[in-house]
């Protein structure tokens, strides 16, 4: 009991190799964590430690606590948050910094799993085990998100994965970028529909806030030079892929627009938008 209650110090997070208990103890000794034959015997009675990254929760503890935690401790979890409207360009950078995995490797793995770069992962906070194999980083996020989007698609009368549903997601991503709040989302959805019905280009800056341009102000020069299908000044209709992550509220607004005749909107001094039906009204709102 005296031996097990003696003070023991170790790093809070450890990476244990696969192998026998003796091999694990040998590895810990190589990391200046002093264990001996008696510790091997005690561990055999307690249970075999799991391999991979584990979180002990503290650095100083009794030797008995340390040995016990080796057998029951879980992998340390790292939090990453995907904000509604954010692009995968910045989310993968966050993942890279948090999990210490090169961005190029994450992009290679992610691109193999998706058709469009955006609109695949539901924006929220995710907890990912530190030390997870790069090939598995996106598995649970994609599985969970696609399940949630599929349930939403069926609830709204669409077939998950269909061309019509992808168009809804693409439209919703523009709404997500443009709306100042959730109350505006159904109105902006109506503006998109109204402009398409009249054969007008959408001319919405939000569609150009894709990828690395997610946080950039859209300039006249950018509008002239960007030849991607995200340029709704240059091309009519809704782009074939979403331009950012999409919330449930934005998707519902894309399917259920408000019944209004608006064709224009501009951000006002209060940080929300002034909507108008005619270009003359729009010019007045713009001057204000």
C-alpha positions as CSV (number, residue, x, y, z in Angstrom):
1,X,0.0,0.0,0.0
2,X,2.9,2.3,0.8
3,X,4.3,1.6,-2.7
4,X,1.0,2.2,-4.5
5,X,0.4,5.5,-2.5
6,X,3.8,6.9,-3.3
7,X,3.8,10.1,-5.4
8,X,4.2,9.6,-9.1
9,X,4.7,12.1,-12.0
10,X,4.0,11.6,-15.7
11,X,2.9,13.7,-18.7
12,X,-0.8,14.3,-18.7
13,X,-1.1,12.9,-22.3
14,X,0.6,9.7,-23.3
15,X,1.0,7.7,-26.5
16,X,1.1,4.0,-25.7
17,X,2.4,1.5,-28.4
18,X,0.7,-1.7,-29.3
19,X,2.2,-4.8,-27.7
20,X,2.5,-6.7,-24.4
21,X,2.4,-5.0,-21.0
22,X,6.1,-5.5,-20.6
23,X,6.7,-3.8,-24.0
24,X,4.4,-0.9,-22.9
25,X,6.4,-0.5,-19.6
26,X,9.6,-0.6,-21.6
27,X,8.4,2.2,-23.8
28,X,7.3,4.3,-20.8
29,X,10.8,3.8,-19.3
30,X,12.3,5.1,-22.5
31,X,10.2,8.2,-22.0
32,X,11.7,8.7,-18.5
33,X,8.6,7.3,-16.7
34,X,10.2,4.9,-14.2
35,X,8.3,1.6,-13.9
36,X,9.6,-1.8,-12.9
37,X,8.8,-5.5,-12.7
38,X,6.4,-5.0,-9.8
39,X,4.5,-2.5,-11.9
40,X,4.2,-5.1,-14.7
41,X,2.7,-7.5,-12.2
42,X,0.2,-5.0,-10.8
43,X,-0.8,-4.0,-14.4
44,X,-1.5,-7.6,-15.2
45,X,-3.9,-7.8,-12.3
46,X,-5.6,-4.5,-13.3
47,X,-5.9,-5.0,-17.0
48,X,-4.0,-4.3,-20.1
49,X,-3.5,-0.6,-21.1
50,X,-5.0,0.5,-24.4
51,X,-2.7,1.6,-27.2
52,X,-2.8,5.0,-28.7
53,X,-3.2,8.4,-27.1
54,X,-4.6,8.5,-23.6
55,X,-5.5,11.4,-21.3
56,X,-4.5,10.9,-17.6
57,X,-6.2,14.1,-16.6
58,X,-3.3,15.2,-14.3
59,X,0.4,15.1,-14.0
60,X,0.9,14.3,-10.3
61,X,-0.8,11.4,-8.7
62,X,-0.2,8.2,-6.7
63,X,1.6,5.3,-8.4
64,X,-1.5,3.2,-7.9
65,X,-3.7,5.9,-9.6
66,X,-1.2,6.1,-12.5
67,X,-1.2,2.3,-13.1
68,X,-5.0,2.2,-12.9
69,X,-5.5,5.1,-15.3
70,X,-3.2,3.4,-17.8
71,X,-5.9,0.7,-18.1
72,X,-9.0,2.9,-18.1
73,X,-8.0,6.3,-19.5
74,X,-9.6,7.4,-22.8
75,X,-8.1,9.2,-25.7
76,X,-7.8,13.0,-25.2
77,X,-10.5,14.9,-27.2
78,X,-9.8,18.1,-29.1
79,X,-12.6,20.5,-29.9
80,X,-13.0,22.0,-33.4
81,X,-15.9,24.3,-34.4
82,X,-17.3,24.7,-37.8
83,X,-19.1,28.0,-37.9
84,X,-22.2,28.4,-40.2
85,X,-21.1,29.9,-43.5
86,X,-17.4,29.1,-43.0
87,X,-15.5,27.4,-45.8
88,X,-13.6,24.1,-45.6
89,X,-10.5,26.1,-46.5
90,X,-10.4,27.6,-43.0
91,X,-11.9,24.6,-41.2
92,X,-9.2,22.2,-42.5
93,X,-6.6,24.8,-41.4
94,X,-8.1,24.6,-37.9
95,X,-8.1,20.8,-38.0
96,X,-4.5,20.8,-39.0
97,X,-3.4,23.1,-36.2
98,X,-5.5,21.3,-33.6
99,X,-4.7,17.7,-34.5
100,X,-1.1,18.4,-35.8
101,X,-1.8,16.8,-39.2
102,X,-0.5,18.5,-42.4
103,X,-3.2,20.4,-44.3
104,X,-2.3,18.8,-47.6
105,X,-2.8,15.4,-46.2
106,X,-6.2,16.4,-44.8
107,X,-7.3,17.9,-48.1
108,X,-6.2,14.7,-50.0
109,X,-8.3,12.5,-47.6
110,X,-11.3,14.9,-47.6
111,X,-11.4,15.3,-51.4
112,X,-11.5,11.5,-51.9
113,X,-14.7,11.4,-49.8
114,X,-16.8,14.2,-51.3
115,X,-18.1,15.5,-54.6
116,X,-18.4,19.2,-53.7
117,X,-15.9,20.7,-51.2
118,X,-18.6,22.5,-49.2
119,X,-22.0,21.6,-47.7
120,X,-20.9,18.2,-46.4
121,X,-20.4,18.8,-42.7
122,X,-23.1,20.2,-40.4
123,X,-21.7,23.4,-38.7
124,X,-21.3,22.7,-34.9
125,X,-18.6,21.8,-32.4
126,X,-16.9,18.4,-32.9
127,X,-14.8,16.5,-30.4
128,X,-12.0,14.5,-32.1
129,X,-9.6,12.1,-30.4
130,X,-6.0,13.5,-30.5
131,X,-3.8,11.1,-32.3
132,X,-6.5,9.8,-34.5
133,X,-5.3,8.3,-37.9
134,X,-5.6,11.0,-40.6
135,X,-7.6,8.7,-42.7
136,X,-10.4,8.6,-40.1
137,X,-10.6,12.3,-39.2
138,X,-13.6,13.0,-41.4
139,X,-15.4,9.7,-41.0
140,X,-17.6,10.4,-38.1
141,X,-18.3,14.1,-39.0
142,X,-19.4,13.1,-42.5
143,X,-21.4,10.1,-41.3
144,X,-23.2,12.2,-38.7
145,X,-23.8,15.2,-41.0
146,X,-25.0,13.2,-43.9
147,X,-27.4,11.4,-41.6
148,X,-28.8,14.7,-40.3
149,X,-29.0,16.2,-43.8
150,X,-30.8,13.1,-45.1
151,X,-33.4,13.3,-42.4
152,X,-33.9,16.9,-43.2
153,X,-34.2,16.3,-46.9
154,X,-36.9,13.7,-46.4
155,X,-38.7,15.9,-44.0
156,X,-38.8,18.7,-46.6
157,X,-39.9,16.3,-49.4
158,X,-36.5,15.7,-51.2
159,X,-34.5,12.7,-52.0
160,X,-31.1,12.8,-50.2
161,X,-28.3,13.0,-52.7
162,X,-30.5,14.0,-55.6
163,X,-29.7,16.9,-58.0
164,X,-32.7,18.8,-56.6
165,X,-31.4,18.4,-53.1
166,X,-27.9,19.6,-54.0
167,X,-29.5,22.7,-55.6
168,X,-31.3,23.3,-52.3
169,X,-28.0,23.1,-50.4
170,X,-26.3,25.4,-52.9
171,X,-29.0,28.0,-52.6
172,X,-29.0,27.6,-48.8
173,X,-25.2,28.3,-48.7
174,X,-25.8,31.7,-50.4
175,X,-28.5,32.5,-48.0
176,X,-26.2,31.6,-45.1
177,X,-23.5,33.9,-46.4
178,X,-25.9,36.8,-47.2
179,X,-28.3,36.9,-44.2
180,X,-27.6,39.1,-41.3
181,X,-29.7,36.9,-39.0
182,X,-32.1,33.9,-39.2
183,X,-35.1,36.2,-39.6
184,X,-33.7,37.5,-42.9
185,X,-33.1,34.0,-44.4
186,X,-36.6,33.3,-45.8
187,X,-36.6,36.8,-47.3
188,X,-33.3,36.4,-49.1
189,X,-34.5,33.0,-50.2
190,X,-37.5,34.8,-51.9
191,X,-35.2,37.3,-53.5
192,X,-33.2,34.5,-55.1
193,X,-36.3,32.9,-56.4
194,X,-37.7,36.2,-57.7
195,X,-34.6,37.1,-59.5
196,X,-34.3,33.7,-61.2
197,X,-38.0,33.9,-62.3
198,X,-37.3,37.2,-64.0
199,X,-34.1,35.9,-65.7
200,X,-31.9,38.2,-63.6
201,X,-28.5,37.1,-62.4
202,X,-28.4,36.8,-58.6
203,X,-25.4,39.2,-58.3
204,X,-24.8,38.2,-54.7
205,X,-21.4,38.7,-53.1
206,X,-21.9,35.8,-50.7
207,X,-21.5,33.2,-53.5
208,X,-18.0,34.6,-54.2
209,X,-17.0,34.1,-50.5
210,X,-16.0,30.6,-51.2
211,X,-12.8,28.7,-50.2
212,X,-9.9,31.0,-49.4
213,X,-12.1,34.1,-50.1
214,X,-14.5,33.3,-47.3
215,X,-13.6,36.4,-45.3
216,X,-12.7,38.8,-48.1
217,X,-14.7,41.8,-49.3
218,X,-15.8,41.4,-52.8
219,X,-14.4,44.1,-55.1
220,X,-15.4,45.1,-58.7
221,X,-12.1,43.8,-59.9
222,X,-12.7,40.4,-58.2
223,X,-16.2,40.3,-59.9
224,X,-14.6,41.0,-63.3
225,X,-11.7,38.4,-62.9
226,X,-13.3,35.5,-61.1
227,X,-14.4,33.1,-63.8
228,X,-15.6,30.3,-61.4
229,X,-19.3,29.2,-61.4
230,X,-19.6,30.9,-58.0
231,X,-19.6,34.2,-59.7
232,X,-23.3,35.0,-59.7
233,X,-22.6,38.3,-61.4
234,X,-21.1,36.5,-64.4
235,X,-23.4,33.5,-64.5
236,X,-27.1,33.2,-64.0
237,X,-28.8,30.8,-61.6
238,X,-27.5,29.0,-58.6
239,X,-23.9,27.5,-58.6
240,X,-23.7,23.7,-58.8
241,X,-22.0,23.4,-55.4
242,X,-22.4,25.2,-52.1
243,X,-20.1,28.0,-51.2
244,X,-19.8,27.3,-47.5
245,X,-21.1,25.3,-44.6
246,X,-24.9,25.3,-44.1
247,X,-27.1,25.5,-41.0
248,X,-30.5,23.7,-40.7
249,X,-32.2,27.2,-40.6
250,X,-30.7,28.2,-44.0
251,X,-31.8,24.9,-45.6
252,X,-35.3,25.3,-44.4
253,X,-35.4,28.9,-45.6
254,X,-34.2,27.8,-49.0
255,X,-37.2,25.4,-49.3
256,X,-39.7,27.7,-47.6
257,X,-39.1,31.3,-48.8
258,X,-41.2,34.2,-47.5
259,X,-44.0,35.4,-49.8
260,X,-42.6,38.8,-50.8
261,X,-41.8,40.5,-54.1
262,X,-38.4,41.8,-53.2
263,X,-35.6,41.8,-55.9
264,X,-32.9,43.8,-54.1
265,X,-31.3,44.3,-50.7
266,X,-28.5,46.3,-49.2
267,X,-26.9,46.2,-45.8
268,X,-27.9,49.3,-43.7
269,X,-26.3,51.2,-40.9
270,X,-27.9,48.9,-38.3
271,X,-26.1,45.8,-39.7
272,X,-29.2,44.3,-41.2
273,X,-30.7,44.6,-44.7
274,X,-33.1,47.0,-46.4
275,X,-35.2,45.2,-49.0
276,X,-36.9,46.7,-52.1
277,X,-38.9,45.7,-55.1
278,X,-37.7,48.3,-57.6
279,X,-34.3,49.4,-58.6
280,X,-35.2,53.0,-57.8
281,X,-36.1,52.0,-54.2
282,X,-32.8,50.0,-54.0
283,X,-30.8,53.1,-55.1
284,X,-32.5,55.2,-52.3
285,X,-31.7,52.5,-49.7
286,X,-28.1,52.3,-51.0
287,X,-27.7,56.1,-50.6
288,X,-29.0,55.9,-47.1
